[in-house]
Amino acid sequence: MARITFFSTPEPRQYHYTPRYYDERKERLEELYKKYGRTPEGEKRAEEQLAAEEAAGAHPKEHYVPGSLIHGAYARARQNAAEPHNRTRSRLKKILTVGSILLIIVLVWFLSKGFLQMTR
């Protein structure tokens, strides 16, 4: 059921957690240890690959921002689902608002006219 609202609802507050101690290099090295193993040879290969990545300046992953994957996902989904109807709904809201204001003005005018006739 469609709801007619004259005021927009505020966006919910977002929670943003930034860890105090975060070593991106150490985390990447742990991933490489999992890939190559904890043997001396695997650790050597992992450290060589990490050094090569750092020398090339390539970051295999983008910098992660907490909540970036889900931030606004619900709102985007709702907007994409209702996109064709947005113009029609906003036009309908304007027509209903102007019509109700005119109706109130006409009712006040008739009531005041009737009140004046009663007082004579």
For each residue, the residues with C-beta under 8 A, 3 or more apart:
1:
2: 89
3:
4: 93 96
5: 8 9
6: 93 97
7:
8: 5
9: 5
10:
11: 75
12:
13:
14: 67 71
15: 67
16: 66 67
17: 66
18: 66
19: 22
20:
21:
22: 19 27
23: 26 27
24: 27 28
25: 28 29 50 54
26: 23 29 30
27: 22 23 24 30 31
28: 24 25 31 32 50 53 60
29: 25 26 32 33 46 47 50
30: 26 27 33 34
31: 27 28 34 35
32: 28 29 35 36 45 46 47 49 50
33: 29 30 36 37 38 42 43 46
34: 30 31
35: 31 32 46
36: 32 33 39 41 42 43 45 46
37: 33 41 42
38: 33 42 43
39: 36 42 43
40: 43 44
41: 36 37 44 45
42: 33 36 37 38 39 45 46
43: 33 36 38 39 40 46 47
44: 40 41 47 48
45: 32 36 41 42 48 49
46: 29 32 33 35 36 42 43 49 50
47: 29 32 43 44 50 51
48: 44 45 51 52
49: 32 45 46 52 53
50: 25 28 29 32 46 47 53 54
51: 47 48 54 55
52: 48 49 55 56
53: 28 49 50 56 58 59 60
54: 25 50 51 57
55: 51 52
56: 52 53
57: 54
58: 53
59: 53 62 63
60: 28 53
61: 64
62: 59
63: 59
64: 61 68
65: 68
66: 16 17 18
67: 14 15 16 70 71
68: 64 65 71
69: 73
70: 67 73
71: 14 67 68
72: 75 76
73: 69 70 76 77
74: 77 78
75: 11 72 78 79
76: 72 73 79 80
77: 73 74 80 81
78: 74 75 81 82
79: 75 76 82 83
80: 76 77 83
81: 77 78
82: 78 79 85 86 89
83: 79 80 86
84: 88
85: 82 88 89
86: 82 83 89 90
87: 90 91
88: 84 85 91 92
89: 2 82 85 86 92 93
90: 86 87 93 94
91: 87 88 94 95
92: 88 89 95 96
93: 4 6 89 90 96 97
94: 90 91 97 98
95: 91 92 98 99
96: 4 92 93 99 100
97: 6 93 94 100 101
98: 94 95 101 102
99: 95 96 102 103
100: 96 97 103 104
101: 97 98 104 105
102: 98 99 105 106
103: 99 100 106 107
104: 100 101 107 108
105: 101 102 108 109
106: 102 103 109 110
107: 103 104 110 111
108: 104 105 111 112
109: 105 106 112 113
110: 106 107 113 114
111: 107 108 114 115
112: 108 109 115 116
113: 109 110 116 117
114: 110 111 117 118
115: 111 112 118 119
116: 112 113 119 120
117: 113 114 120
118: 114 115
119: 115 116
120: 116 117
